[in-house]
Structures are given as C-alpha cells and as structure tokens.
Amino acid sequence: GARCLVEAPDGERVEAEVVGFANDRTYLMPVADMRGFVPNSRVIPMDGRHAAPVGDGLLGRVLDGTGLPLDGCGPVAASARVPRDGQPTNPLQRRPIRAPLDVGVRAINALFTVGQGQRLGLFAPSGAGKSVLLGMMSRFTSADVIVVALIGILSTLAVAHLGFRREQVGHPLDGTGVLIPRRERTAPTGCLWTSALFPERAPAGRVLLDFFLGGARSPHAAHWDEERCVAECLRAMRGMLRLVGEPEMVRIDRHEQGLPLCHRPYRARLRAIDAGVADLTGIHLAGNYRGGVSVRDRILRAHELAGAIACRGESRAPVVHRRPRHRRLAGSQPLPGPVG
C-alpha cells in the first residue's frame, strides 16, 4: 500500500503502489502509462498512503480513481483528505435499520422497501436493465448527497514469447493453444501455440509458444521481470506440454492498459452507441470491442457488416403493423369498431 514515484530517464515521474514482496524484491503497480521507462529506473518513496479528498467542494464533481478531477472544472476544493483504505466499522456499533428509504421507484418502495443504512444487491442477466434501474435510483432517491462510483478496469497484459527446439516439446501441438482456468492457481491465463497456427513465425525445427500474464486475475504478474515470467510459464505448462530444458529464445512484450475488461455497464454502452449512430446514414462501426477479439470473430463480423452495407441500397419491404385479434366468446356480441 505504500506509494512511490518511478522516474524515467527524461525526468518524467509516474506514481506506483507497493503490491507485494518476494525475498529482496519489491513489486510495484503503476497507476499510469509506463512507456519510456527502463530497468533500474529510480524509485522515490512518498510520504503516507493513498488519501481521498473530502468536503463540500466535491459536490457535483467527477473524479478518477486517484481523486483527480475529470470534468475540466479545475482543482478540487477539498476541506480534508482521509485514507482511502478507510476504517471498518464494528458491526455491533452500527445503528439498527428502522427508517425506510424512498428510492424514487414505486415498485421497490411498495414491494421491496429499502431501509436507511441497508446494503442492497442487484443481480440480473445482461440486458435486463440494471444500469437503467440504478440510474433511476441515483436520480430520485431522497437523500442529501448521492455518490455514484463507476468501477472499471483497463488491465496490463504481458506476453511471454518462448522459443524451443521441436524435440524439447513432447506434445504434438495439434491445436491452437490452451486456456488455464483460475482453479489451477497459475499466473499465466493461457498459452497460444503460435508456430502451429502460423508456421512461418518460427524457423524450421523450432516451436514458438506465447504465454499471457496479467489481466484481472493477477495484474501484478504483468510487471514481473523476465526471469520470474519464464519460471511461472514453465511451471504452468511443463507437465502438460512435456517441456524439456529451458527455452532457446525469450522475449517479453508488455501492453500497458492494453486489455479492456468488459464488466456490467458494457452492454448498456454498446446499446447507447448503437442508438447514437442509428440515424446517421452511411456510418457503420466495427472493432474488437464487440463480437469477439479473435481473428475468426473479426472475419465473421466483417462479412456481416459488408452484407449489411450492401443491403443498404436495396428497397425495403413495407412493414405492416397488424392489430391484435380479439377472441370472440360463444354467445357474446361483436366488439364495436374494426377488429383485425
């Protein structure tokens, strides 16, 4: 939790947080882009832990995760700063929940009354309207101050490219790769058998394997040094792939903020994007932000988009809106007016 500043050769500094230790090594998690930094960069300890601004000056403001303003309205006029970790309250000292809380939604107020001080979980499948309901409650709840926290992750990804002689790999590599489930408790999240997919990426008699580290499962793993990355990759896959010896070639690529993780608001944002461009003739949006990130998915989506564009110039069949037919009961009189 301690804070540090990492200094680049050009003097630029990026704040980082201590996230772990291993023997005499200290692992830091940067909070910004690390492009331009080199090994053995200077690390400067900072006083105190992360603190959040508080006070009436925050009313109506939009802040990022570090407490800096995002709304372009200048510095935050905070009256004090408190530790971001906070101090948990003794559950036996919490006030009992006795008064109801008007959340502005009559169905909830009547059938599922919320109490002041109550913690409430909202669970539903994608597209069921959770974000809409939260927006209504945030807007209409009877409270002096409403704080909305949007939690999202843009994670760092490290790709370890390991090259072996073919005789070092006992597995036939007759596939594309393997995904490693969380229950295996390994740092790599998957291994792509790159030379099996693209033979020209490895010389004859050689094998190229790409391991992926980082993401939401183990974000600190994306910042390990080369020795640690290689050791963890071999530990995860040596048995399955029947690897013998050490890799002949090692290269680590790190992609800062390169892995967007799609959480609950994701589908709502896609619907908002679709609604925004629905009336803009001639504009079509595509990319790996929707419909999958694999090459196969991108080719399929491209064909679908091409077909949609090609159909734009064709005449559309008229849409006929039919009224619902009313069932006539035996012995009843016909309904007045046209039916059907």
BELURQUI-V131945 format. One record per backbone hydrogen bond with DSSP energy under -1.0 kcal/mol. CO is the residue of the C=O (numbers start at 1). NH is the residue of the N-H. Records with the same first field share a line. If there is no record, write none. Layout:
CO: NH  NH
//
This chain:
2: 18
3: 46
4: 16
5: 44
6: 14
8: 11
12: 8
14: 6
15: 31
16: 4
17: 29
20: 27
22: 25
25: 22
27: 19  20
29: 17
34: 37
42: 7
44: 5
50: 84
52: 82
54: 79  80
55: 58
56: 59
58: 61
62: 70
64: 67
68: 64
76: 78
80: 54
82: 52
90: 93
99: 116
102: 142
105: 109
106: 110
107: 111
108: 112
114: 101
115: 118
125: 128
129: 133
130: 134
131: 135
132: 136
133: 137
134: 138
135: 139
136: 140
137: 141
141: 143
153: 261
155: 259
156: 215
157: 255
158: 213
159: 253
160: 211
161: 251
162: 209
163: 248  249
164: 207
165: 168
166: 169
168: 244
176: 193
178: 191
181: 184
182: 185
189: 180
190: 212
191: 178
192: 194  210
193: 197
194: 198
198: 201
199: 202
203: 206
205: 166
207: 164
208: 195
209: 162
210: 192
211: 160
212: 189
213: 158
218: 221
220: 223
221: 224
225: 229
226: 230
227: 231
228: 232
229: 233
230: 234
231: 235
232: 236
233: 237
234: 238
237: 241
238: 243
241: 171
242: 170
249: 163
251: 161
253: 159
255: 157  258
259: 155
263: 266
265: 269
266: 270
267: 271
268: 272
269: 273
270: 274
271: 275
272: 276
273: 277
277: 280
280: 283
287: 290
294: 298
295: 299
296: 300
297: 301
298: 302
299: 303
300: 304
301: 305
302: 306
303: 307
304: 308
305: 309
306: 310
307: 311
329: 332
//
